[in-house]
Amino acid sequence: MLAHALLAMVVEGEVVSTTSRWTSDHSRIVTEATVRTPDGDVIVSQLGGKVGTLAMRVFHGDEPLVNGMRVAVTAHADMDTSLRAHLVVDRVKVNAYPLGFVRTGVTEGGKYLFWEGGCVYVTIDSNGTKELPGDTEFAVVEASIDEWNRNTQSCSYFQILVDEREDVEVGTDMKNVIKFRDATWCRPAIADDPQRCYSPDAAGLTTAVYVDDASSDRDGAIVDADIELNGAGDLDGGFAISHMGLTQGVGNCLSDLGNTLTHELGHLQGIEHTCRTRADPPRVDDEGNPVPSCEASLAPAITEATMYNFAECGETKKATLTQDDIDAVCEVYRLADDPGSCERVDESGCGCASSGEMPLPAGLSAVGFAFLVLRRRRGILRP
Ligand SMILES: [Zn+2]
């Protein structure tokens, strides 16, 4: 992290082209964007993008770089494990959106995300976290999952089911992982892609891979979703994963596991935040009404919800769902629409039990997008 700071630079100008590709191990989509600056073109590399009909996006991460956007990008030089150099994007400040830039939904076709099956299986990283004593973390994970399942079962068919624990890493492998990160808040380097670090303000993050193809009846279908939990605090700051106010980790901000994870599990099911930040594009809710700005004075139904965008250090209330959170799942996965099956998404990216549904187009696997959850400012997560 220190090296990053030393090599950091700001690239300011207009994005004139973007190219997205899968990494060689097919675990991530990355985008090379050319920024035209007064001193010439600079190519920067950002996590996320779109290949074919699949898109990967990091929610409350940085704004995706698109053609015509005027930006000031903070980036640093790094190498992949094959020692090739990349200029990695750390932060994106949008100075101006391209004319007519409108995002109407999560997919290009304007669809919201959903799972096709009647359930989603998750795999908990068997390494757990050293920041909670014994196996506490696994009990808290189960409790957070039960909070969703129990509260939505009267109005929704959807269930989160838990597979055997495994030593797992995140990636587009159709395995939905809950991963604790005690040491670094980064996705590790692989053969042709360097380490990708996340916003230090985020206590947790969910990356989902979904079909982004307006012509497909599977548009918006999630095929893979991974949750990462930030416990990478140190004596200078950052998060310590806690339960009931206690932690064995270090950091200046307690991230209550139930509070963070219950929020992330909402994203894993395809649920968005209850208000939008300055970085978010205009959005409408399920009834077509504009989603309010987080800076407006908001009703408690919005600010008290588990899916509210912000939290305070040590906060625990998001471990308990509100009616608004329950309604969201019950709207997307209504009891009356029960598919009556709980198919796993297989390696072709299809979780489709019924006939007539097409697997992902050949040559394309899936696309991901991620949600950051909680933001911290000067050691405090605040609204
Ligand atoms: Zn979130």
Boltz pocket constraint, residues with backbone or C-beta under 6 A from the ligand:
constraints:
  - pocket:
      binder: B
      contacts: [[A, 60], [A, 263], [A, 267], [A, 273], [A, 307], [A, 308], [A, 309], [A, 371], [A, 372], [A, 373], [A, 374]]
      max_distance: 6.0
